[in-house]
Amino acid sequence: MLTEVKAYSSWQSAPTLPLSDQDTAETDLIQVANIDGLDPVTASVNTSPLGSVDGTAYVGSDIPSRNIVMTVRPNPDWDTWTYESLRKLLYAYFMPKRLVKLMFLSDDRVPVQIEGYVESVQANLFSKTPEIQVSIICPDPYFTSVDPVVVTGVTVRPGGVFQTIDYDGTIETGFNVEVTYVSGAAPATIGIQIGNPLISFFNVTGTVGATSIFEMNSVQMQKYVQNVDLNTGVISSLLSKVVQEGSAWPTLQPGENDFSVITNAGVQDWTLTYYERYGGL
């Protein structure tokens, strides 16, 4: 279950509100009364009529942005903090159209975060128990782990032993792979394989040497595959050198994934880096 929520303002001079470890929830100066919008976002499922045939044809689906609505309750101590000063502090974090980052901590999941833009801030100032409701629109609807997961291994030949990666997220995720030279001849092709190669594969014409590395990134909106010269820093894109027609950008799916980096010569090390992504909390 959720145990803590942290908010990070896009203003450089936003004031902080430190809380004592000895304080209880009842004495917190700002209390979170409710948070809506943490469940999986409802998908937009698109269909097309079939004319004279009953039913419809499925033509695709997508997930829209996430709308998180937080209800917070100022709880002044009347010594340093009043309702007005606490409300002013909240405005430094939640002001319409400003970017804000939320971090969620729980006792059964790694810390996750999400970014969004404040849509509205509404306060019932004339109530006996004043509350402030903040609406945040998150263009990326998924929660992402704060810290990356890093896995290392050694390249294999076609048909070699794969490495099992247990992915704990609930939404498939892209990743970054860096391949570095160890010994032997430089390879002419590099493949990144997850699961059955008859279903999904990714192979390019690329190399790794004592002065160059290979990088592939399959994170959505950040995809690239390239060689990097370690001496000059020159980056050479390999997007036009896909070996097999039909190659697909590899991703990790929830559960166990059979992962391997395949080369046709020499010995290389690889480093896999990814962030776990969750459809809901």
Protein Blocks (a to p, Z undefined) as FASTA:
>chain_A
ZZbdcdddfbfklccddddfkbcfklpmbdcfbdghiaccddddddddehjagcjddebd
cddddddddddddddehlmpcfklmmmmmmmmmcghiacddddddfkbccdddddddfbd
cddfkbfbdcdddddddfblcdcdfbdcddddddddehiacdddddfbfbdcdddddddd
fbdcddfbdcddehjfklpccdddddddfkbccdddfbehiaccddddfknopacdfklm
cfbghiacddddehjdddddddfedjdddddddddddfbZZ
